[in-house]
Amino acid sequence: MNRIIIVGNGFDLAHQLATKYGDFINWYWEDRGSYLVGSWSDHIDDGLCSFKLKEEVHLAGWALVWGYHYGISPKQYSLRDLVEHVKSDTKVCNFEMHSHFFTEICKAIEEKGWVDIEAEYYRMLNSVYLSSPEKLNNEFAIVRTKLIEYLTSVQNSNINDSIVNQATRDCMMAPFCANEISIEGRAKWNEFLKCRIEDEDLSDTIKLYGESEVRERVKQVLEFKKAQSGQIDNMGIESIEGDKLPSEMLYPDRIMLLNFNYTNTADMYMPADDYHFPINHIHGHLDNPESVIFGYGDELDNKYQEISSLNNNELLKNIKSIRYLEDVNYRTVLEFVESAPYQIYIMGHSCGTSDRTLLNTLFEHPNCVSIKPFYYQNDEGQDNYIEIVQNISRNFSNAQKMRDRVVNKTFCQPLPQRIVSNE
């Protein structure tokens, strides 16, 4: 029996990394501010917005504006404040937003404090698909390039071995628990236990998971098997309560890290064993920007059927399920889920509809025996377990399977958070 660990952006956030879309938008405006401070050009345009000095200002570049026109030094402002200052000063500058798509993103941040860029793209695609999908896709491509640039800077500056959390590693490598297995999956669970009972030597599995005192642990397993052999022979392995089984018998055969992030934070938790612990960057990796899949992935949506029937390839340009065919990652996932029964861990993925096509495949597959969400819990004890489960339910077409396979909150736990010292 295997395990798939689905990793989303909440995993990076649990490591105190600034990878929210809101962080990206803040960086974007700060980046524009750095150009305004350092550029000698009177016109700055990146396709999303532009700043142009008024002719009557008669200055060679932005660096001189601050002293001559405002009588201040740029160092007196944060870069973000600097941008807002210039955007609002029509006497000095003509500021224009050229991208309706980017305007809507920024508007959502201002009004709600957050935005889902992929969902916003799909919403707008549905509103303009009869007129100008090319323009929307061009604007989306610029945002994608900027996002890759930002996340690359975060990865290069903040992601290293020092942020690895042992509590998180312990969760990822934990043995299976009988009370997390669905009713429907009990036959597969019993078959897994039968194989472990019949395995005469578990030393390789114990070593694989970094356990110490391997010889002693193997001895304990053998003693358990001997003590329980009569009951197992007469009543079957299912007659033994799950919490009575040695943990050494319950480690997954293989664990796939299914990383929906572009960063390599989660990769650092996997042992260097490509067979037993494969890492799959299903949406690509920052080290290869061309591989990054950024778009929308809900083929189950009714509007998607309308779009796909219009015979306009531009409308399908950023649909994830089509982009998956450019690499072997999706096929590798399918091979993994077909190979053996599996449990799913959800760590930091919201399970929203932007990845619905793939999640539906994983959640409803006959080999899926359990879906365990690790939820976020704040300092006041409030958590988002129900919100995650609500999102998970939207990725099912069979509600009965959902209720059986999702592990109830009693047996779930918060995703460990990295504690950052203020010293």
C-alpha positions as CSV (number, residue, x, y, z in Angstrom):
1,M,0.0,0.0,0.0
2,N,1.3,3.4,-1.0
3,R,0.8,7.0,0.0
4,I,0.5,10.2,-2.2
5,I,1.3,13.5,-0.4
6,I,-0.4,16.3,-2.2
7,V,1.4,19.5,-1.5
8,G,0.0,23.0,-2.1
9,N,1.0,26.6,-1.4
10,G,-0.2,26.3,2.3
11,F,2.9,24.0,2.7
12,D,5.2,26.9,1.8
13,L,3.1,29.3,4.0
14,A,3.6,26.9,6.9
15,H,7.3,27.5,6.5
16,Q,6.8,31.2,6.7
17,L,7.5,31.8,3.1
18,A,5.9,34.8,1.3
19,T,4.3,32.8,-1.6
20,K,0.7,34.0,-1.5
21,Y,-0.6,35.8,-4.6
22,G,-0.9,38.9,-2.4
23,D,2.8,38.7,-1.7
24,F,3.5,38.5,-5.4
25,I,1.4,41.5,-6.1
26,N,3.2,43.5,-3.4
27,W,6.5,42.5,-4.9
28,Y,5.4,43.5,-8.3
29,W,4.6,47.1,-7.3
30,E,7.9,47.3,-5.2
31,D,9.7,46.1,-8.4
32,R,8.0,48.9,-10.3
33,G,9.2,51.3,-7.6
34,S,12.8,50.1,-8.0
35,Y,12.6,51.0,-11.7
36,L,11.2,54.4,-10.9
37,V,14.1,55.0,-8.5
38,G,16.8,53.8,-10.8
39,S,15.7,54.4,-14.4
40,W,16.7,57.4,-16.6
41,S,14.0,56.7,-19.1
42,D,10.9,59.0,-19.0
43,H,8.7,56.0,-20.0
44,I,8.4,52.7,-18.3
45,D,6.0,50.0,-19.7
46,D,6.0,46.3,-19.0
47,G,2.7,45.4,-20.8
48,L,0.7,45.5,-17.6
49,C,1.0,49.2,-16.7
50,S,3.1,52.2,-17.7
51,F,4.5,55.3,-16.1
52,K,5.3,58.3,-18.4
53,L,6.8,61.6,-17.1
54,K,4.9,64.7,-18.3
55,E,6.8,66.7,-20.9
56,E,6.7,69.9,-18.8
57,V,8.7,68.1,-16.0
58,H,11.8,68.5,-18.3
59,L,13.8,65.9,-16.4
60,A,16.1,63.2,-17.8
61,G,14.8,60.5,-15.6
62,W,12.9,59.4,-12.5
63,A,15.8,59.7,-10.1
64,L,15.7,63.5,-10.5
65,V,12.0,63.8,-9.9
66,W,12.3,63.2,-6.2
67,G,14.7,66.0,-5.5
68,Y,13.6,68.6,-7.9
69,H,9.8,68.2,-7.9
70,Y,9.1,66.6,-4.5
71,G,12.1,67.9,-2.6
72,I,12.5,64.4,-1.0
73,S,14.8,61.4,-1.2
74,P,13.4,58.1,-2.4
75,K,14.8,56.6,0.7
76,Q,12.1,58.4,2.7
77,Y,9.5,56.1,1.2
78,S,9.0,52.4,0.8
79,L,9.1,51.4,-2.8
80,R,5.4,50.5,-2.7
81,D,4.5,53.9,-1.2
82,L,6.7,55.5,-3.8
83,V,4.7,53.9,-6.6
84,E,1.3,54.9,-5.0
85,H,2.7,58.5,-4.6
86,V,3.6,58.7,-8.3
87,K,0.5,57.0,-9.6
88,S,-1.7,59.6,-7.9
89,D,0.3,62.6,-9.0
90,T,-1.1,63.6,-12.4
91,K,1.1,66.8,-12.5
92,V,4.2,64.7,-12.8
93,C,3.2,61.4,-14.4
94,N,0.7,59.7,-16.7
95,F,0.0,56.3,-15.2
96,E,-2.0,53.7,-17.1
97,M,-3.1,50.2,-16.5
98,H,-2.9,48.3,-19.9
99,S,-4.2,45.0,-18.7
100,H,-7.8,44.5,-17.6
101,F,-6.9,41.1,-16.3
102,F,-4.2,42.6,-14.0
103,T,-6.5,45.4,-13.0
104,E,-9.0,42.8,-11.8
105,I,-6.4,41.0,-9.8
106,C,-5.2,44.1,-8.0
107,K,-8.8,45.1,-7.4
108,A,-9.5,41.8,-5.7
109,I,-6.5,42.2,-3.5
110,E,-7.6,45.7,-2.5
111,E,-11.2,44.7,-1.8
112,K,-10.9,41.2,-0.4
113,G,-7.2,41.0,0.7
114,W,-6.6,37.9,-1.5
115,V,-7.0,36.7,-5.0
116,D,-6.9,33.3,-6.9
117,I,-5.2,34.4,-10.1
118,E,-6.0,31.1,-11.9
119,A,-9.7,31.3,-11.0
120,E,-9.8,34.9,-12.0
121,Y,-8.3,34.0,-15.4
122,Y,-10.9,31.3,-15.9
123,R,-13.7,33.7,-14.9
124,M,-12.6,36.2,-17.4
125,L,-12.0,33.6,-20.1
126,N,-15.7,32.7,-19.8
127,S,-16.7,36.4,-20.0
128,V,-14.6,37.2,-23.1
129,Y,-14.2,34.0,-25.0
130,L,-16.4,35.2,-27.8
131,S,-14.4,38.3,-28.4
132,S,-10.7,38.5,-27.4
133,P,-9.1,35.5,-25.7
134,E,-5.8,36.3,-27.4
135,K,-5.5,39.6,-25.4
136,L,-6.4,37.9,-22.2
137,N,-3.8,35.1,-22.8
138,N,-1.1,37.7,-23.6
139,E,-1.8,39.5,-20.3
140,F,-1.9,36.1,-18.5
141,A,1.5,35.2,-20.0
142,I,3.1,38.4,-18.7
143,V,1.7,37.7,-15.2
144,R,3.0,34.1,-15.4
145,T,6.5,35.4,-16.3
146,K,6.5,37.9,-13.4
147,L,5.2,35.2,-11.0
148,I,8.0,32.8,-11.9
149,E,10.5,35.7,-11.4
150,Y,9.1,36.4,-8.0
151,L,9.0,32.8,-6.8
152,T,12.5,32.2,-8.1
153,S,13.7,35.1,-5.9
154,V,11.9,33.6,-2.9
155,Q,13.4,30.1,-3.5
156,N,16.9,31.4,-4.0
157,S,16.8,33.6,-0.9
158,N,14.7,31.7,1.6
159,I,14.4,28.0,0.8
160,N,17.2,25.9,2.2
161,D,17.8,23.0,4.7
162,S,17.5,25.4,7.6
163,I,13.7,25.6,7.3
164,V,13.1,21.9,7.4
165,N,10.7,21.0,10.2
166,Q,11.2,17.6,11.9
167,A,7.6,17.5,13.0
168,T,6.5,17.8,9.3
169,R,8.9,15.1,8.3
170,D,7.5,12.8,11.0
171,C,4.0,13.4,9.6
172,M,5.0,12.6,6.0
173,M,6.8,9.4,7.0
174,A,4.3,8.2,9.6
175,P,3.0,4.6,9.5
176,F,-0.5,3.9,8.3
177,C,-3.3,4.0,10.9
178,A,-6.2,1.5,10.7
179,N,-8.8,4.1,11.8
180,E,-7.9,6.3,8.7
181,I,-8.8,3.6,6.2
182,S,-12.3,3.8,4.5
183,I,-14.8,1.1,5.0
184,E,-14.7,0.4,1.3
185,G,-10.9,0.0,1.5
186,R,-10.8,-2.5,4.3
187,A,-10.3,-5.5,2.1
188,K,-7.3,-3.8,0.5
189,W,-6.0,-2.9,4.0
190,N,-6.3,-6.5,5.2
191,E,-4.5,-7.7,2.1
192,F,-1.7,-5.2,2.9
193,L,-1.5,-6.5,6.5
194,K,-1.4,-10.1,5.2
195,C,1.6,-9.3,3.0
196,R,3.4,-7.7,5.9
197,I,2.6,-10.7,8.2
198,E,4.0,-13.0,5.5
199,D,7.1,-10.9,5.0
200,E,9.8,-12.7,6.9
201,D,12.2,-9.8,7.0
202,L,11.1,-6.1,7.4
203,S,14.6,-4.8,7.9
204,D,14.8,-3.1,4.5
205,T,11.5,-1.3,5.1
206,I,12.7,-0.2,8.6
207,K,16.0,1.1,7.2
208,L,14.1,2.9,4.4
209,Y,12.3,5.0,7.0
210,G,15.5,5.9,8.9
211,E,14.6,3.8,12.0
212,S,17.5,3.1,14.4
213,E,18.1,-0.2,16.1
214,V,16.9,-2.1,13.1
215,R,17.8,-5.6,14.5
216,E,15.9,-5.0,17.7
217,R,12.9,-3.7,15.9
218,V,12.8,-6.7,13.6
219,K,13.0,-8.9,16.6
220,Q,10.0,-7.1,18.1
221,V,8.0,-7.6,14.9
222,L,8.9,-11.3,14.8
223,E,7.8,-11.7,18.5
224,F,4.5,-10.0,17.7
225,K,3.8,-12.3,14.8
226,K,4.7,-15.4,16.9
227,A,2.4,-14.3,19.7
228,Q,-0.5,-13.5,17.4
229,S,-0.1,-16.4,15.0
230,G,-2.9,-18.5,16.4
231,Q,-5.4,-15.6,16.3
232,I,-4.3,-14.7,12.8
233,D,-4.6,-18.2,11.5
234,N,-8.0,-18.8,13.0
235,M,-9.6,-15.4,12.7
236,G,-7.6,-13.5,10.1
237,I,-5.4,-10.4,10.4
238,E,-8.5,-8.2,10.5
239,S,-9.3,-9.6,14.0
240,I,-6.3,-7.7,15.5
241,E,-7.0,-4.1,16.5
242,G,-5.1,-1.6,14.4
243,D,-3.5,0.1,17.3
244,K,-2.0,-3.2,18.5
245,L,0.0,-3.6,15.3
246,P,3.7,-2.7,15.5
247,S,4.4,0.6,13.6
248,E,7.2,-1.2,11.8
249,M,4.6,-3.2,9.9
250,L,2.6,-0.2,8.8
251,Y,5.0,1.9,6.8
252,P,3.9,2.6,3.2
253,D,5.7,0.6,0.4
254,R,6.2,3.8,-1.5
255,I,5.4,7.5,-1.0
256,M,4.9,9.9,-4.0
257,L,5.3,13.6,-3.3
258,L,2.9,15.2,-5.7
259,N,4.1,18.8,-5.5
260,F,1.6,21.3,-6.9
261,N,4.0,24.1,-6.0
262,Y,6.8,25.4,-8.3
263,T,9.2,25.7,-5.3
264,N,11.3,22.9,-3.9
265,T,10.4,23.3,-0.2
266,A,8.6,20.0,0.1
267,D,11.3,18.2,-1.9
268,M,13.8,18.6,0.9
269,Y,11.7,16.2,3.1
270,M,12.0,13.2,0.7
271,P,14.8,10.7,1.1
272,A,17.1,10.4,-2.0
273,D,15.4,7.3,-3.3
274,D,13.6,7.9,-6.6
275,Y,11.8,4.5,-6.6
276,H,10.4,4.4,-3.0
277,F,10.1,8.2,-2.6
278,P,9.4,9.7,-6.1
279,I,9.0,13.5,-6.4
280,N,6.5,14.7,-9.0
281,H,6.3,18.4,-9.8
282,I,3.0,18.1,-11.6
283,H,2.9,21.8,-12.5
284,G,6.6,22.1,-13.4
285,H,9.6,23.6,-11.5
286,L,11.2,27.0,-11.3
287,D,14.5,25.5,-12.4
288,N,12.9,25.0,-15.8
289,P,10.5,28.0,-16.4
290,E,9.2,26.5,-19.6
291,S,7.8,23.6,-17.6
292,V,5.6,25.7,-15.4
293,I,1.9,25.0,-15.9
294,F,-0.1,27.9,-14.8
295,G,-3.8,28.1,-15.7
296,Y,-7.0,26.3,-15.0
297,G,-7.9,22.6,-14.6
298,D,-11.6,22.0,-14.2
299,E,-13.0,20.0,-17.0
300,L,-16.0,19.1,-14.9
301,D,-17.3,22.6,-15.1
302,N,-20.3,23.1,-17.4
303,K,-18.7,26.2,-18.9
304,Y,-15.6,24.3,-19.9
305,Q,-17.8,22.1,-22.1
306,E,-19.1,25.3,-23.8
307,I,-15.5,26.6,-24.3
308,S,-14.1,23.4,-25.7
309,S,-17.0,23.2,-28.2
310,L,-16.2,26.5,-29.8
311,N,-13.3,25.2,-31.9
312,N,-11.0,28.0,-30.9
313,N,-7.6,26.6,-29.6
314,E,-6.8,30.0,-28.0
315,L,-9.5,29.3,-25.5
316,L,-7.7,26.1,-24.4
317,K,-4.2,27.5,-24.3
318,N,-3.9,27.5,-20.5
319,I,-6.0,24.5,-19.6
320,K,-3.9,22.4,-17.3
321,S,-5.2,19.0,-18.4
322,I,-4.0,19.8,-21.9
323,R,-0.6,21.2,-20.8
324,Y,-0.1,18.0,-18.8
325,L,0.6,16.2,-22.1
326,E,3.8,18.2,-22.6
327,D,5.6,16.1,-19.9
328,V,5.5,12.7,-18.4
329,N,4.5,13.9,-14.9
330,Y,0.8,13.2,-15.4
331,R,1.3,9.7,-16.8
332,T,3.7,9.0,-13.9
333,V,0.9,9.8,-11.5
334,L,-1.5,7.5,-13.3
335,E,1.0,4.7,-13.2
336,F,1.5,5.2,-9.5
337,V,-2.2,5.1,-8.7
338,E,-2.8,2.1,-10.8
339,S,0.1,0.2,-9.2
340,A,-1.4,-0.4,-5.7
341,P,-3.9,0.9,-3.2
342,Y,-3.0,4.3,-1.8
343,Q,-3.8,6.8,0.9
344,I,-3.7,10.5,0.2
345,Y,-2.3,13.1,2.5
346,I,-3.3,16.7,1.8
347,M,-0.7,19.2,3.0
348,G,-1.4,22.9,2.3
349,H,-3.5,22.3,-0.8
350,S,-6.9,24.0,-0.7
351,C,-8.4,21.4,-3.1
352,G,-10.1,24.2,-5.0
353,T,-11.6,23.8,-8.5
354,S,-8.5,25.1,-10.3
355,D,-7.1,21.6,-10.0
356,R,-10.4,19.7,-10.0
357,T,-9.7,17.5,-13.0
358,L,-6.6,15.8,-11.5
359,L,-8.0,15.7,-7.9
360,N,-11.2,14.0,-9.1
361,T,-9.1,11.3,-10.8
362,L,-7.1,10.7,-7.6
363,F,-10.0,11.0,-5.1
364,E,-12.4,8.7,-6.9
365,H,-10.0,6.1,-8.2
366,P,-10.8,2.5,-7.0
367,N,-7.4,2.2,-5.4
368,C,-7.9,5.3,-3.1
369,V,-8.6,4.0,0.4
370,S,-8.2,7.2,2.4
371,I,-7.9,11.0,2.1
372,K,-6.4,12.7,5.1
373,P,-6.3,16.5,5.2
374,F,-3.8,18.3,7.4
375,Y,-5.6,21.6,8.3
376,Y,-4.3,25.0,9.4
377,Q,-5.0,26.1,13.0
378,N,-4.4,29.7,14.2
379,D,-3.3,30.8,17.6
380,E,-6.9,31.0,18.9
381,G,-7.5,27.4,18.0
382,Q,-9.7,28.1,15.0
383,D,-9.0,25.8,12.0
384,N,-10.1,25.3,8.4
385,Y,-10.7,21.6,8.4
386,I,-14.4,22.0,7.3
387,E,-13.4,24.4,4.6
388,I,-10.9,21.9,3.2
389,V,-13.5,19.1,3.3
390,Q,-16.0,21.3,1.6
391,N,-13.5,21.9,-1.2
392,I,-12.7,18.2,-1.4
393,S,-16.4,17.4,-1.8
394,R,-16.5,19.5,-5.0
395,N,-13.9,17.2,-6.5
396,F,-16.1,14.2,-6.1
397,S,-19.0,13.2,-8.3
398,N,-20.0,10.5,-5.7
399,A,-20.8,12.0,-2.3
400,Q,-21.0,8.6,-0.6
401,K,-17.4,7.8,-1.6
402,M,-16.3,11.2,-0.3
403,R,-17.9,10.7,3.2
404,D,-16.3,7.2,3.4
405,R,-12.8,8.1,2.2
406,V,-12.2,11.5,3.9
407,V,-10.7,10.9,7.4
408,N,-12.8,12.6,10.1
409,K,-11.4,15.4,12.1
410,T,-10.9,13.2,15.2
411,F,-8.0,11.4,13.4
412,C,-6.6,14.4,11.6
413,Q,-4.2,17.1,12.8
414,P,-2.9,20.5,12.0
415,L,-0.1,20.9,9.5
416,P,3.0,21.7,11.6
417,Q,4.1,25.3,11.4
418,R,7.7,26.5,11.3
419,I,8.5,28.7,14.2
420,V,10.7,31.7,13.3
421,S,12.8,33.1,16.0
422,N,12.7,36.9,16.5
423,E,16.2,37.0,17.7
